[in-house]
């Protein structure tokens, strides 16, 4: 997460988001909140028309790794 937060370009951030979206272990509530906050900002990134649809899938994948008790 530190590397994701320190990334400057959206391309670099995306390189860290992709594997993190599937990560199931090592998350704290704070880390999850940071990760999903970054995903929220990603909706404003510039890119091709398919980028926003791509992020819908990324969010779905990430949500699937969150335990039911941790979802709000």
C-alpha positions in Angstrom: 0.0 0.0 0.0 2.9 2.4 0.7 4.1 2.0 -2.9 0.6 2.6 -4.2 0.2 5.8 -2.1 3.6 7.0 -3.2 3.0 6.4 -6.9 2.7 9.6 -8.9 1.2 8.5 -12.2 -2.1 6.7 -12.7 -0.3 4.1 -14.7 2.0 3.3 -11.7 -1.0 3.3 -9.3 -2.8 0.8 -11.6 0.2 -1.5 -11.5 -0.2 -1.8 -7.8 -4.0 -1.9 -7.8 -4.2 -4.9 -10.0 -2.5 -7.4 -7.7 -3.9 -5.8 -4.5 -7.5 -6.2 -5.7 -7.1 -9.9 -5.3 -5.1 -9.9 -2.1 -7.0 -11.7 0.8 -4.5 -11.6 3.6 -2.7 -8.8 5.5 -5.5 -6.2 5.3 -6.3 -4.0 8.2 -9.4 -1.8 8.2 -7.2 1.3 7.6 -5.5 -0.3 4.7 -8.8 -1.4 3.1 -10.1 2.2 3.5 -7.0 3.6 1.9 -7.3 1.1 -1.0 -10.9 1.8 -1.7 -10.3 5.5 -1.4 -7.7 5.2 -4.1 -10.2 3.2 -6.2 -12.7 6.0 -5.8 -10.2 8.6 -7.1 -9.4 6.3 -10.0 -12.9 6.9 -11.5 -11.6 10.4 -12.4 -8.6 9.1 -14.2 -8.2 9.8 -17.9 -8.0 7.0 -20.4 -9.9 5.2 -23.1 -13.6 4.7 -23.0 -13.2 1.3 -21.5 -11.2 2.5 -18.5 -14.3 3.2 -16.3 -15.8 -0.2 -17.2 -12.5 -1.7 -16.3 -12.6 -0.1 -12.9 -16.1 -1.5 -12.2 -14.5 -5.0 -12.6 -11.6 -4.0 -10.4 -14.0 -2.9 -7.6 -16.1 -6.0 -7.9 -12.9 -8.2 -7.6 -11.7 -6.2 -4.6 -15.1 -6.3 -2.9 -15.2 -10.1 -3.4 -12.1 -10.4 -1.1 -13.6 -8.5 1.8 -15.2 -10.7 4.5 -19.0 -10.1 4.9 -18.4 -8.9 8.5 -16.1 -6.2 7.2 -18.4 -4.8 4.5 -20.4 -1.7 5.4 
